[in-house]
Amino acid sequence: MKRFYGVLGAAAAIALLVAAAGCGETVIDATKTEEQLQASLSKSLETKVKSVDCPSDVEVKAGTTFSCSVDLQGGETQTVTLKIRNSDADVSVISISGSNEAQPGGQ
């Protein structure tokens, strides 16, 4: 679990590309989000990130949070919660939780 807290610092800011959607709103580019999050987490974790799955309909609006599912090589699944910081779609990782949180005492 400690290694995941280290990821919060290493992946604190990820610049994402945005895509135009119907009705004049702008949404996060889910594919780019997944690619950048996978690359960032792969550098920070002691295990390989197999895949990342993020929603494709997140409107770019400062303060919006959304979650992505992260599958690790050892079969663990983590949920990474991201927060959109500004209208440029810069995001910060605000939490990582998942199957390895159940370690005794959280130490």
C-alpha positions as CSV (number, residue, x, y, z in Angstrom):
1,M,0.0,0.0,0.0
2,K,2.9,2.4,0.7
3,R,4.0,2.3,-2.9
4,F,0.6,3.6,-4.0
5,Y,0.9,6.7,-1.7
6,G,4.2,7.4,-3.5
7,V,2.3,7.4,-6.7
8,L,0.2,10.3,-5.6
9,G,3.2,12.5,-5.6
10,A,4.7,11.1,-8.8
11,A,1.4,11.2,-10.7
12,A,0.0,14.3,-9.0
13,A,-0.5,16.2,-12.3
14,I,-1.3,14.8,-15.6
15,A,-2.1,17.1,-18.6
16,L,-4.8,15.6,-20.7
17,L,-6.1,16.3,-24.2
18,V,-9.7,17.1,-24.6
19,A,-12.2,16.3,-27.3
20,A,-15.2,18.3,-28.4
21,A,-18.5,16.7,-27.8
22,G,-22.0,17.5,-28.9
23,C,-24.0,20.4,-27.5
24,G,-20.9,22.6,-27.1
25,E,-19.4,20.8,-24.1
26,T,-15.8,19.6,-24.0
27,V,-15.0,16.2,-22.6
28,I,-11.9,14.5,-21.4
29,D,-10.2,12.3,-24.1
30,A,-10.6,8.9,-22.4
31,T,-8.0,7.2,-24.6
32,K,-5.3,9.8,-23.9
33,T,-6.2,9.8,-20.2
34,E,-5.8,6.0,-20.0
35,E,-2.5,6.1,-21.9
36,Q,-1.0,8.9,-19.8
37,L,-2.2,7.4,-16.5
38,Q,-0.8,4.0,-17.4
39,A,2.6,5.5,-18.3
40,S,2.7,7.6,-15.1
41,L,1.7,4.7,-12.9
42,S,4.0,2.2,-14.6
43,K,6.9,4.5,-13.8
44,S,5.8,4.9,-10.1
45,L,4.7,1.3,-9.2
46,E,6.8,-1.7,-8.5
47,T,4.5,-3.8,-10.7
48,K,3.4,-3.5,-14.3
49,V,0.1,-1.7,-15.1
50,K,-1.7,-4.0,-17.6
51,S,-4.6,-1.7,-18.4
52,V,-6.5,1.4,-17.5
53,D,-10.2,2.1,-18.1
54,C,-11.6,5.6,-17.8
55,P,-15.0,7.0,-18.6
56,S,-15.4,8.7,-21.9
57,D,-18.1,11.3,-21.0
58,V,-16.4,13.4,-18.3
59,E,-17.0,17.1,-19.0
60,V,-14.0,19.4,-18.6
61,K,-15.0,21.5,-15.6
62,A,-12.7,22.5,-12.8
63,G,-13.4,20.6,-9.6
64,T,-15.0,17.6,-11.4
65,T,-13.8,14.2,-10.1
66,F,-13.9,10.9,-11.9
67,S,-12.5,7.4,-11.4
68,C,-10.5,5.0,-13.6
69,S,-10.0,1.3,-13.1
70,V,-6.4,0.1,-13.1
71,D,-5.5,-3.5,-13.6
72,L,-2.1,-4.6,-12.3
73,Q,0.0,-7.5,-13.5
74,G,-0.5,-9.5,-10.3
75,G,-4.3,-9.5,-10.9
76,E,-5.0,-6.7,-8.5
77,T,-7.4,-3.9,-9.5
78,Q,-7.1,-0.4,-8.2
79,T,-9.4,2.6,-8.5
80,V,-7.7,5.9,-9.2
81,T,-9.7,9.0,-8.6
82,L,-8.7,12.1,-10.6
83,K,-9.8,15.7,-10.2
84,I,-9.9,18.2,-13.0
85,R,-8.0,21.3,-11.9
86,N,-8.8,23.8,-14.6
87,S,-10.4,24.4,-18.0
88,D,-7.2,23.1,-19.7
89,A,-8.1,19.6,-18.4
90,D,-5.1,19.3,-16.1
91,V,-5.9,16.7,-13.6
92,S,-4.5,15.5,-10.2
93,V,-4.6,12.0,-8.7
94,I,-6.4,12.5,-5.5
95,S,-6.7,8.8,-4.3
96,I,-5.8,5.3,-5.2
97,S,-7.7,2.4,-3.6
98,G,-8.3,-1.2,-4.3
99,S,-7.6,-4.8,-3.5
100,N,-4.4,-4.4,-1.7
101,E,-5.8,-1.9,0.8
102,A,-6.8,-4.7,3.1
103,Q,-3.4,-5.1,4.5
104,P,-3.5,-5.5,8.3
105,G,-3.1,-2.2,10.3
106,G,-2.5,-0.3,7.1
107,Q,1.2,-0.1,8.1
